[in-house]
């Protein structure tokens, strides 16, 4: 954002955003461990923005985990593609959650926030 605002750099705005779940911190380098178990796929997410804070505008619910579960979710990320793509934002969840076979993971509307500071 700073490069776009304060230099002659250009940026192409993503057209969709996807919520990803991680069992380790993805870091700015995107080096964390994204969930990869049965029935896991990133989920589309939409945002509303007020002043300097964006929050998810509806509940995002992942499908029930398949055989073996997904492990303990410690972090989430926002990507610009349903697979691969770029990690745009990331952060720790307030309370880690172990997802066993048959469990779901959901983020209620307004509970995922991104703040520009």
ABEGO torsion letter per residue (X at the ends): XAAAAABABBBBBBABBBBBBBABBAEAAGABBBBABBGBBBBBBBBBBBEABBBBABBBBBBBBBBGEAEBBABBBBBABABEEBBABBBBBABBBBBBBGBBBBBBBGABBBBBX
